[in-house]
Amino acid sequence: MSASSRDPRSPHRLLCRLDDEFHATAVACPDGLGVVLAAAGATGNNDLGEVLLLAPDPDPEPEEPTRLVTLTEQSMAVDAVFSPDGARVTVGFADLGGGGDGPVTYGRDGVRRSGFAIDGGDADAEPPDAEIDFVRLGQSGDGRLLAGGSPVAGTAVVAEAATGRVLLTMDGVSGPVALDHTGRRLAHARPDGAVSVRELGGEAGAVTWDTGLSAVHALAFSPDGTGLLAAGGDRPTACLFTAGGERATVQVADPAFGVDASLPWAALASRACWPRAGRGRPVVFLADDESAVLFDGMDGTILWTGAEQTVASFTPRGGTFVATGPEGVTAWSLEALGGR
């Protein structure tokens, strides 16, 4: 069955086409798939990228996506999350040398609602010269809190989504962050490949767990907050932790399948999700410059594979996987992909 099929029984649906010159660096959709966020990267022609909201229309004439709103120009987005109600979207950017913005939250109308700095200072301040920095995002299940992590600043920040007011800043961070459903626990990756978990507002310090990976590229809490999924590795690997820190390690089922986890694309593009909707099993998306894979975090079953420089995300409740491909942006039902 064609990926552009609108048959509700189909496991996939082509949402919109992208121009061949649109080099996607981030993609996201709300539950219900009523709008598509697509971000394009820098082209090298004094163009640092743009972030768009597009109408989900797989058959535009001509083959240009229907642009609803331009959220920002001359900026390269690398992560984006819609609020649970789909009314707003938060975007994490890469710093390409023009001064780094922290995450910014926009309404569906394109109006900036709030933002916060990852370093805890002025979001408009110019960072020191360094390697390219970028922001990875996490969100509580109710959308009330946001988390952002920066590998160059080495900092994670938790802030109120509505106002951008910073509630917590933590050091020793390598990028990926996650909040549990209630927003009471923050997990972040560490430069040594470990993960740390901290209770927000509590007296206890962070607990740190070893993953056995050289680097962690994606994190997700279980819906009830008792489990944590950490993912990375050249042979794509999921590490499942209990609340007490016991670890189960699951590698992708095909031993011949691998990615180069040391590449920047792997750090930018990888995602993890523990759905609250549909099949409810943890899933991992890992990618590098040449290939991409989505696999079951409990048994390693490969659910989907993609081409070079694929970007992807999950809807807020986790029932749908959204990815770029040769035709454009496609949404995949995780329940249908998993066959469970």
N, C-alpha and C positions, 0 to 999 in steps of 0.2 A: 504494500500500500504506500502510496506517495506520502512524503513528509508534509506536503501541503494539504493533505486531506483534512476536511473539517468534520469528518465522521466522529461523533463523540466516543465511539468504541476504539478509535485509533489511539495508540499510546503516545502519539506526538502530533504537534500542530505547528506549522510554520506561522510565526507571528508577523514578521515583516522582513522584507528584503533589505540588504545593505549594498551600497555601491561598492564596486571592486576596489576603489581607492579609500574606502572607509576602513582603516586599520583599528579594529575594536580593541580597547584595553579594559573595558568593564561593561557588564550587562546585568540588568536586574528587572524584575517584575513584581508587582504586588500579587497577593492572592486574588484570584479572579482574572488575572492577566488582562486588565483593562487598559494598561499603558506599558510601554517598553522604554526603559532607560538604556541608552546606548552611548558609550563614550568612545571617542576616537583619539588616538595618540598623536604625538608630534610627527610631522612629515619632514622636517628639516628645512622647509621653505619659509622660515619665520612664522611657522604655524605650530603652536604648542598644544594643539588639540582643542576639542570641544565636547560638551556634555549635552545630550539632547533627550527630550521626551518625545516618543514617536507613537503614532496610532498603530494598534495591532491590525495591519491590513496586508495579507500575504500577496495580493494581486494588484499593486498600484500601477497606474498608467501615467507616465512612463515608469520604469522600474526604479523609482526613487521613493524612499520611505516618506510617509506623511508626517511632517514635522509639526508637533503641537507647540513645543516650547523649547527655546535654547536656554538651558540653565546657566551655562557659563562658556566663555571662549578663552582661548589662550591658556588653557589649563588641561592637564592630563589626569583623568580619573582612573584609579586602579581598583576601587571597591565601592559598592553602593548597596544600601539596604532600605527597603520600604518599611514604613511603619505597619503594624498589624492591620490597621483600618485602611491602609493604602492612601491616606490623605497627604503624606509627606514622604520624602526620600532624603536620606543622608548619604553624602558622597565623600569618599576619602581620596586624596590627591597625591600625586608624586611631585616632588620639588625638582624642577628642571633648571634651577639656577636663577629664577626670577624672584626668589623669596617664597617660602613655603606657607601655604594656608593649612590650618588644621581642618578637621571635618566640618562640612557645612550642610545644614538641613534646609531643604527647599519645600515649598508647597507644590501641589500639582499645577498651580498656576504659574510656577516659575519664580515666585517671590521668595527671597531668602528669609528664613524664619529665625535661624540661630546658628551659632558656630562656637567652636572652642579651640584653644591652642593645645597641642600635644605637650609642649614643654612647660605648660602651666603659666606662660607669660603672655606677651602680646602676640596675637595670631597674625598681625601684619608685620611683625619684626622679621628682618632678613636673617636667615640662619647662617652659621659659619660655613666656609667652603668645606665641602666634604663629598663623599660619594652620594649618588642620587638617593634621596630619602623618599619614603612613601608611607601612607597611613592605611593600616588594616582596621576593619570595623567589627564591632559586636553590638548586639542589642538585646535588652531584656525581652521576655516573652510578651509583656504588655506594652512594649514600646516606650515606656516611661524613661528608661535610662539607655545611654549609649556609651560604648567604650571605643577608644582609639589607641592603636599601638604603633610606635615608630621605631624601626631598627637602628637608625642613625642616632636619634636622640636617646634611644635606649629607655624609653618611657612609655607607660600606659596611663591613660587618663579615663576616668569615669565621669560623665556629666549628665545633667538633665537634658532630655531631648527638646523640651519645649523652650528652654531659656538659654542653654549652653553653659549654665552654672556648673563649675567644676566641683565635684564632690570628693574625688580621690585621685592622687597621683602616685604612681609606683615606678621605681627604677629597676634596672636589670632585665629589660624587655628586648626581645628580638623581632617583634612585629605582631604575629597573630594574637588575637584576644577573643574572649568569649564571656558572656554573662549568662547566668542561669535564668530560668523562666521568671523567677521572682525578682531578679536583680540584686539578690543578696550575696552572690558569690561571683568573683572575677577570676578567670583563669588567663594566664598569659604564657607564651613561650619564652624560653631563656636562651641566651647565646650558646650555651653548652649542650643544647638539645633536650634539656629537662623542661618540665612545666611546673608552674607555681599556681596555687589556688589560695585565695584570701577571702575571708568573710568581710563584707563591707559593713562598716559601723561597729564591728566587734573589737574586743580587746586582744584577741589572739592574733599572732603574726601569721604570715603565709606558710603553707606547707609546700614542699617541693618534691616532685616525683620524677624518677629517671625513666625516660622512654626507650633508651637503647638506640635512639636515632641521633645522627650527627646534627640534624636540624629539624625543627617542627615547623611545618608550613600551614597548618590549619587546625582549628580547635572547635569543639561543640559540646555543650552539656546535654545530658539526657533530659527528656521533658520533665521528669520529677526531680531533677537536680542531684540524683544520687550517683550518676555516672558521668565520666568525661571521656570524650574521644579526642585523641591527638593523632595527627597524620603527617607523614613525610617519607623520605627514603628513596634511594635509587630504584630499589624494587618496592613499588608502592606499598606502604605499611600503615595499618591502623592499630593504635594502642588504646585499649579500653580499660579505664580505671574505675574501680569501685570507690565509694565514698571514703574507704579506709586506705586507698592507695594501692590495692592489689591490682596487678596489671595482666591483661591477656593481650597477646600480640598476634595480629592477623595480617598475613601478606596476601597480595593479589594472587589469585589462584593460578594464573599462567606464569610459570617461572621464567619464561622467555620475555615477558613484558617488563620493560623498565623505562625510567625517565632519568634525566640528569638533574638530581635535586639540588646541585650546586649552582644552577643557572638562575639569574635574576627572575626569569619568567616563572619559574617554579615558586619562588617566594611571593610573587605578585598574584598569580592566577589560582593557586590551589585553594580549595574550599572543603569544609566538612559540615555535615548536617545530621542531626538526630531528630527526625520529623515528629511533630505532634499530630500530624494528619496522615491518613493513608496507611502504608505498611508499617510505619513506626520503627524500622530498623535503621541503624546508623549507616550513612553512606559517605564516601570520600571521593572527591574529584582532585586529581593531581595532573599537572601538565608541565611540559617543558617546551623548548622551541620547536620540537619536531612532532610530538604526539601528546595525547591526552587520554585519560581513562577515568571512568566512574565505576566504583566497585562497592560491594556490600562489605561493611565494616565488621560484620560478624563471621562471615565465612569466606571472604575474599572473592566471591563470584563477580566476574566482570559483567557489568550491566550495560555499558556503552563505551565506545571509543571515539576519539575525535582526531582531527588533523592538526597541523602545526599551528602554534600560537592561538589555540582555542581559549576563549574566556567563557566563564559560566558562573552561575549562582543558583540559589534556591529561594523559592518564595518564602515569606515569613513563617508560615506554618509547616513548611518543609514538604508539602505534597507534590511539588513540581520542580523539576530541574530545567533550567533555562540556559541554553548554550548557543554560541555562534557556530556557524558552519558555512560551507560553500554557497548555500542558498540564502542565508541570512540568519535571523534569530529564531530558534525553534524551542518550543516548550515540550517537555517529556513528562508523562505521568510516572512517578517513581513506583507506584503500585503496579502499573502495567509492565514497567521495565523489569521489576523484580519477580513478577509472576507469582506473587504470594497473596 
